[in-house]
Amino acid sequence: MCQLLGMNCATPTDFNFSFRGFARRGGETDKHEHGWGLAIYEGNGLRTFLDDSPAAESQVAAFIEGYPIKTLNMMAHIRYATQGKVALENVHPFQREMWGINWSFAHNGEVPKFSSKPYNEYPLLGRVSRREEVFYHPIGDTDSEAVFCAILNALRAEFNELPTLPVLYEFLQRICAQIVEGDEELTILNFLLGCGESNLFAYSWPGARPGSKVWNGLF
C-alpha cells in the first residue's frame, strides 16, 4: 500500500528534512516505487509536484529536497499501486477547487465501493441523489481519486460555502462512515484532506487493530 506524510503548523515551517527521508522509502528503503507527489500550500495557492517515477530516483524529488520551502500546511504521498495503472494521472495528492479554495487529497488503502467499476456506478454520498448533480469527476482510474471526488460532491450538495470547522468536521465524519458502511472488513481508508493553507484533516479506518495503538477516526 501507499504511505502518507502530512504537516500542519502554527508558523511557516521547513519540511525538507522529513521529506528527504520519506522520499527514500519510494523505491530505496521500501517498495513504494509507483510514483510520488507533494502539495504545499502558500497563501491561497497550492504548489504541487507529481511524478510517476520512484521518489528515490526522481530528479524532481531531488530538487525539492534541496529547495527551502516553508509552509503552514503540506502533504506528500508515495505510491504502491493496487488500484489503477502506474501513470501520472494516478499520482497523489489530487487537487480540486471549491468555493475559491484549493482542496487536496492523498489516500492509502483500498475502498471496495469505489473499485473496479465505471465511475457512473459508484455510490453517491450525502445529499447527492442523482448523477446529474455530480460536478467533480476523476481523471485517472484509482479508487482514491473517485473517493475524493465523491466527498467533494457531497460537500457541494450540502453547503453553498465553506462551513465552520466544527460543522465541516462533523459532516466529514458522517461521509466517511457512509463510505465504510457495509464493507467494514475490506475497506482500508486512510487519507489526508487539505482545505486551504490552514486546515488538514486526517482520517483512518480501520485504524487501531488488535495489538495496535494506531489511532482511528478523523483528526
N, C-alpha and C positions, 0 to 999 in steps of 0.2 A: 504494500500500500504506500501511499504518499506520506510526506511529512510537512509540517507547518511550522512557521516561525512568525510570531507577532510581537509588536511592541507598541505600547500606548503610554505617553509620558506627559508630565505636567509642564516640562520645559523642553525645548528642542534638544534632541539627543542624537549622538552619532551611533549608528548601529553596525558599522563596518566590521568590528571585531567579531560580533555574533554571526554576521552573515558569512564571514570568511570560513569559520568552522562549519557552518551549515552547508555551504556550497561543496565542501569536501565530501559530504555524505551523498552528493549527487554523482555517484559512479566511482569514487575512490575508496572511501572508508565504509560505504554502504552501497546498496544496489539501486538506488533511486536515480536511474540514468535516462529517463524518457522525457527530459525537458525540465525547465525551471522558470520561475517568474518572480517578479518583485514589484510591489506597488508602494509608492511613497507619497504621502500627502504633503503638499506645500501650499498653504493658504487654501484657496478654492480649487487649486489644480491638483492633478494626480499624475505623477510621473511613473510610468510603467516600463519595465524591461521584461521581455519574454524571449525565450529561446528553446527550441525543441531538441537541442543537443545536451549532453550531460553537463551539469553545472560545474563539475570538477575540471572539465576540459574546455569550457566556454570562454572565449575571449571577451565576451560582453560581461560575464561574471567577474573575470579578472580585472576589467576596467573599473567596475563598481567597487571591488574590494580596495582599490587604491584611490577612490574618489570620495573625498569627505562630504557627506550629505547629512545634515541634521534635520530631524523631523519630530513631530508630535505623535505621528501615527503611521505605522507601516505594517506590511505583511509580506511574507515570502513563502514559496512552495517549491518542493522538489518532487517530481512525479515518478511513480512506478505504475505504469499503465495497466489497469484491469478492466476499464470500460473506455472504449474509443481508441482509435488508432494513434500512433505516435506522429503528431503533426502540430504545427504552430497554433492552429485554431483550438486545440485541446489543452493548451498550456494555461495553468492558473497563474495568478489571480485573473478572474474575469471582471469586466468593468462595464457599468451602465450608468446613464444619467437619469435621475428622477427628481423632480421639484427643484431643479437647478443645483443638485448635489451629486457629486461623484460617489457612487457605491462600488465597492469591490468585494470579491468573494473568493475564498480558497477552501478546498474541501479535501478531506481524507476519508476513505471508506467506500462503501457501496450501498446504493439505495435501490432496492428491487422495484419499487413503484415507478421509478424513472429510468429503468434499464431495459435495453433490448426490445424496444418497440418504437414506432413512429411517434414524433412529438405530439401529434394530434390525438394520441391515445393515452397520453399521460394524464394523471388526475389533476383536477382543478382544485385550488386551495382557497380557503376563506370564503369571501362573498362572490368569487368568480364562479358563475354558474353556466356560462355559455362560451363556446370557443371564440365567438365574435368579440368577447371582452378581453381576450388575450392581446397584450400590447408587446411584451418582451418575448423574443424567441431566441433559442440557442443558435449559434453559428456552427459549432462543432458537433461531435456525436458522443459527448460524455454525459453520464447521469448527473455529474456535478454542475455543469452549466445549466442543465434542464431544471435542477432544483433551485438554483439561483434565480432563474427567470420566473419560476413559479412563485417564489417568495416575493419578488418584486411585483408581480401581477396581483398577488393578494394584498400587498400594501397599497397599491394604486387603487384597488377596488374599495378598500376600507377607508382611506383618508384622502383628502384633497391637498394636504400639505403635511410637512413633517410634524408628527405629533410630539408631545413632551416625551422625554426619555422614559419615565415610568410607564406611560401608555404604550410606547413602542416596545419596551421590554416585555410587557405582558402579552402583547399581540404576537411577538416572535415566539414566545413560549408556546402559545396555542397552535401556531402554524407548525412548529417543529413537532409537537405532539401529533398533529394530523399527518405529517409525513411518515412518522414512525408507526402509527397505529395500524394494527393488523399484520405487520411484518417485523415485530419487535425482535425476533430471534435472528433474522437475517440482515437487518439494517445496521449499518455502521455509518453514523452521521456525525462527523467531527468537522467543524468549519470555523473560519474567521469571516466576519462580515463587517466591512468598513463603511461608515456613514459620515463622510466629510472628515475634516482634519482632526476632530476631537473624539470621535466615537468609534470604538472597536468592540464588537460583540464576539464572544467565543461560546460555542456550543459543543457538547459531547454526548453521544449516545453510542453504545450503552454505558460508556464511562467506566465507573468502578465495577470490576468483576470480582468474583470470589478470590480472596487473597491479594487484591489490588487496592491501593489507596488513591488511584487516579480519580479526579473529580468528575462529576456527572451533572449535566444541565447547562443552563445559559448563564454566562458571566459578561 
